[in-house]
Amino acid sequence: MSATDAISSIVFYAVAALMLACAVGMVFARNMIRSALLLVVVLSGVALMYVLLSADFLAVAQILVYVGAIMVLMLFAIMLTPNQVDLSGGTTQGQKISAALTAITIGTIAVGVVITHPWNLRPTALNVETAERIGMLLLNTYVLPFWIASILLTVGLIGAIVIAREE
Amino acid sequence: MALAPVGLQHFLVLAVILFCIGMYGALSRSNAVGILLSIELMLNAVNIMMVAFARYINTQQELAGQLFAIFIMTVAAAEAAVGLAIVISVYRLRHTIQVEDIDLLKG
């Protein structure tokens, strides 16, 4: 095992442990602000995972879009709905137990499939300039989804303004 | 040290566990913003899978997984904006965002 492999394993396990701990904390936190801030840690961890997966463009986009924009939106929504900051334990015990059972069942099945499936792995590591190639692909092969995504974003944001504005 | 080199399965298992944590949150929370936060976690877990497949799977279409991740990110941004607008609008009308209290359409 080379030095680079060893470093990336250590980084992977450390970041994965941090992400899992913060995700569990986020789900169980009673305070919504604390929950949102723990999600920020998880989303930054996702950006580090993208770096480990040699997706540098996506790592930057993750920081800009998720940690920058979406989480600010979430924090604004939490602050614009006062008196809802603390969860009042509204859900029943039965709902929590069935939610846990659903998550554990699906998780067990998915982990089993993922581990046992014979994946067709590439012989050499992915080594391309991601930003340049993604730009070319978006404007050639994937130009129709790119257009649809642009229209969806425009319509979605105008719709959000119309729904949220005062009458 | 007995650390195995990180491979495709490591990332997939991490993503599955994150997805299930997010699913538990989405199903058990009663605060509408909390549910939206959990859904963001689930979407990010799927994105990790997409990028891991782009990195490790042998295919003609390199980077297709990363493009899927970009489109998921775009749709997630639109979803968060519309979802939070609905939450704020509901709070203005009903002064609550606990999902079991929002039962106007219940017969």
Chai-1 contact restraints between the chains, C-beta under 6 A:
chainA,res_idxA,chainB,res_idxB,connection_type,confidence,min_distance_angstrom,max_distance_angstrom,comment,restraint_id
A,M1,B,P5,contact,1.0,0.0,6.0,A-B,restraint_1
A,D5,B,P5,contact,1.0,0.0,6.0,A-B,restraint_2
A,S8,B,V6,contact,1.0,0.0,6.0,A-B,restraint_3
A,S9,B,L3,contact,1.0,0.0,6.0,A-B,restraint_4
A,S9,B,V6,contact,1.0,0.0,6.0,A-B,restraint_5
A,F12,B,V6,contact,1.0,0.0,6.0,A-B,restraint_6
A,A16,B,L14,contact,1.0,0.0,6.0,A-B,restraint_7
A,A23,B,L18,contact,1.0,0.0,6.0,A-B,restraint_8
A,A23,B,I21,contact,1.0,0.0,6.0,A-B,restraint_9
A,V27,B,I21,contact,1.0,0.0,6.0,A-B,restraint_10
A,V27,B,Y24,contact,1.0,0.0,6.0,A-B,restraint_11
A,V27,B,G25,contact,1.0,0.0,6.0,A-B,restraint_12
A,M32,B,V33,contact,1.0,0.0,6.0,A-B,restraint_13
A,L39,B,L37,contact,1.0,0.0,6.0,A-B,restraint_14
A,V46,B,N44,contact,1.0,0.0,6.0,A-B,restraint_15
A,M49,B,I48,contact,1.0,0.0,6.0,A-B,restraint_16
A,Y50,B,V51,contact,1.0,0.0,6.0,A-B,restraint_17
A,L53,B,V51,contact,1.0,0.0,6.0,A-B,restraint_18
A,L53,B,A52,contact,1.0,0.0,6.0,A-B,restraint_19
A,L53,B,R55,contact,1.0,0.0,6.0,A-B,restraint_20
A,A55,B,V51,contact,1.0,0.0,6.0,A-B,restraint_21
A,A55,B,Q66,contact,1.0,0.0,6.0,A-B,restraint_22
A,L58,B,Q66,contact,1.0,0.0,6.0,A-B,restraint_23
A,L58,B,A69,contact,1.0,0.0,6.0,A-B,restraint_24
A,V65,B,M73,contact,1.0,0.0,6.0,A-B,restraint_25
A,I70,B,A80,contact,1.0,0.0,6.0,A-B,restraint_26
A,L73,B,A80,contact,1.0,0.0,6.0,A-B,restraint_27
A,L73,B,L84,contact,1.0,0.0,6.0,A-B,restraint_28
A,A77,B,V33,contact,1.0,0.0,6.0,A-B,restraint_29
A,A77,B,L84,contact,1.0,0.0,6.0,A-B,restraint_30
A,A77,B,V87,contact,1.0,0.0,6.0,A-B,restraint_31
A,I78,B,V33,contact,1.0,0.0,6.0,A-B,restraint_32
A,L80,B,I88,contact,1.0,0.0,6.0,A-B,restraint_33
A,T81,B,Y91,contact,1.0,0.0,6.0,A-B,restraint_34
A,T81,B,I97,contact,1.0,0.0,6.0,A-B,restraint_35
A,Q84,B,I97,contact,1.0,0.0,6.0,A-B,restraint_36
A,L87,B,N31,contact,1.0,0.0,6.0,A-B,restraint_37
A,G90,B,S30,contact,1.0,0.0,6.0,A-B,restraint_38
A,G90,B,Q98,contact,1.0,0.0,6.0,A-B,restraint_39
A,G90,B,E100,contact,1.0,0.0,6.0,A-B,restraint_40
A,T91,B,S28,contact,1.0,0.0,6.0,A-B,restraint_41
A,T91,B,S30,contact,1.0,0.0,6.0,A-B,restraint_42
A,K96,B,S28,contact,1.0,0.0,6.0,A-B,restraint_43
A,A99,B,Y24,contact,1.0,0.0,6.0,A-B,restraint_44
A,A99,B,L27,contact,1.0,0.0,6.0,A-B,restraint_45
A,A99,B,S28,contact,1.0,0.0,6.0,A-B,restraint_46
A,A100,B,Y24,contact,1.0,0.0,6.0,A-B,restraint_47
A,A103,B,C20,contact,1.0,0.0,6.0,A-B,restraint_48
A,A103,B,M23,contact,1.0,0.0,6.0,A-B,restraint_49
A,A103,B,Y24,contact,1.0,0.0,6.0,A-B,restraint_50
A,G107,B,V16,contact,1.0,0.0,6.0,A-B,restraint_51
A,G107,B,C20,contact,1.0,0.0,6.0,A-B,restraint_52
A,A110,B,V16,contact,1.0,0.0,6.0,A-B,restraint_53
A,V111,B,V13,contact,1.0,0.0,6.0,A-B,restraint_54
A,V111,B,V16,contact,1.0,0.0,6.0,A-B,restraint_55
A,V114,B,L12,contact,1.0,0.0,6.0,A-B,restraint_56
A,I115,B,Q9,contact,1.0,0.0,6.0,A-B,restraint_57
A,W119,B,L8,contact,1.0,0.0,6.0,A-B,restraint_58
A,N120,B,N58,contact,1.0,0.0,6.0,A-B,restraint_59
A,L121,B,Y56,contact,1.0,0.0,6.0,A-B,restraint_60
A,L121,B,N58,contact,1.0,0.0,6.0,A-B,restraint_61
A,R122,B,N58,contact,1.0,0.0,6.0,A-B,restraint_62
A,L126,B,R55,contact,1.0,0.0,6.0,A-B,restraint_63
A,R133,B,L63,contact,1.0,0.0,6.0,A-B,restraint_64
A,L137,B,L67,contact,1.0,0.0,6.0,A-B,restraint_65
A,Y142,B,L67,contact,1.0,0.0,6.0,A-B,restraint_66
A,A149,B,F71,contact,1.0,0.0,6.0,A-B,restraint_67
A,A149,B,T74,contact,1.0,0.0,6.0,A-B,restraint_68
A,L152,B,A78,contact,1.0,0.0,6.0,A-B,restraint_69
A,L153,B,A78,contact,1.0,0.0,6.0,A-B,restraint_70
A,G156,B,A78,contact,1.0,0.0,6.0,A-B,restraint_71
A,G156,B,A81,contact,1.0,0.0,6.0,A-B,restraint_72
A,G156,B,V82,contact,1.0,0.0,6.0,A-B,restraint_73
A,L157,B,A81,contact,1.0,0.0,6.0,A-B,restraint_74
A,G159,B,V82,contact,1.0,0.0,6.0,A-B,restraint_75
A,A160,B,A81,contact,1.0,0.0,6.0,A-B,restraint_76
A,A160,B,V82,contact,1.0,0.0,6.0,A-B,restraint_77
A,A160,B,A85,contact,1.0,0.0,6.0,A-B,restraint_78
A,I163,B,A85,contact,1.0,0.0,6.0,A-B,restraint_79
A,I163,B,I86,contact,1.0,0.0,6.0,A-B,restraint_80
A,I163,B,S89,contact,1.0,0.0,6.0,A-B,restraint_81
A,A164,B,A85,contact,1.0,0.0,6.0,A-B,restraint_82
A,A164,B,I88,contact,1.0,0.0,6.0,A-B,restraint_83
A,A164,B,S89,contact,1.0,0.0,6.0,A-B,restraint_84
